[in-house]
Amino acid sequence: ARNTKERRTEARARESETRQRRTMAKDLWKDAEHQLKELDMDLEDEGGNNPWDAAAGQEITEDAHWEYWMRKNANEGKGDAVFNGLEYKPVSTMMPVPENDENPYWGWFKKGTGVTK
């Protein structure tokens, strides 16, 4: 059988490890918040291209983007909730962002997302 001193030592070690993990987790979230703030920075000041502007020249064609047309024509042509509440627009997913992306990702975004000031 182990003595009381050994059990106390093990318990202290576990408590210390738990405190250390909590501290690391708090620091991790601080770093994530900082990184998100950096992502919100204006990329044009850094000499990079804006991913929204790089894809802005692309258009919705009648022979493609079936989900867009399906949502637009829902409810007897009035559009469904997604069509009326969000915008369907292209964004470049390439890194580094090219000046003009010929094959961007198309998706539904909150209205006003990616609008250049």
Secondary structure in CASP SS format (residue, H / E / C, confidence):
PFRMAT SS
TARGET T0000
AUTHOR 0000-0000-0000
METHOD secondary structure of the structure
MODEL  1
A C 1.00
R C 1.00
N C 1.00
T H 1.00
K H 1.00
E H 1.00
R H 1.00
R H 1.00
T H 1.00
E H 1.00
A H 1.00
R H 1.00
A H 1.00
R H 1.00
E H 1.00
S H 1.00
E H 1.00
T H 1.00
R H 1.00
Q H 1.00
R H 1.00
R H 1.00
T H 1.00
M H 1.00
A H 1.00
K H 1.00
D H 1.00
L H 1.00
W H 1.00
K H 1.00
D H 1.00
A H 1.00
E H 1.00
H H 1.00
Q H 1.00
L H 1.00
K H 1.00
E H 1.00
L H 1.00
D C 1.00
M C 1.00
D C 1.00
L H 1.00
E H 1.00
D H 1.00
E H 1.00
G C 1.00
G C 1.00
N C 1.00
N C 1.00
P H 1.00
W H 1.00
D H 1.00
A H 1.00
A H 1.00
A C 1.00
G C 1.00
Q C 1.00
E C 1.00
I C 1.00
T C 1.00
E C 1.00
D C 1.00
A C 1.00
H C 1.00
W H 1.00
E H 1.00
Y H 1.00
W H 1.00
M H 1.00
R H 1.00
K H 1.00
N C 1.00
A H 1.00
N H 1.00
E H 1.00
G H 1.00
K C 1.00
G C 1.00
D C 1.00
A H 1.00
V H 1.00
F H 1.00
N H 1.00
G H 1.00
L E 1.00
E E 1.00
Y E 1.00
K E 1.00
P E 1.00
V E 1.00
S C 1.00
T C 1.00
M C 1.00
M C 1.00
P C 1.00
V C 1.00
P C 1.00
E C 1.00
N C 1.00
D C 1.00
E C 1.00
N C 1.00
P C 1.00
Y E 1.00
W E 1.00
G E 1.00
W E 1.00
F E 1.00
K E 1.00
K C 1.00
G C 1.00
T C 1.00
G C 1.00
V C 1.00
T C 1.00
K C 1.00
END
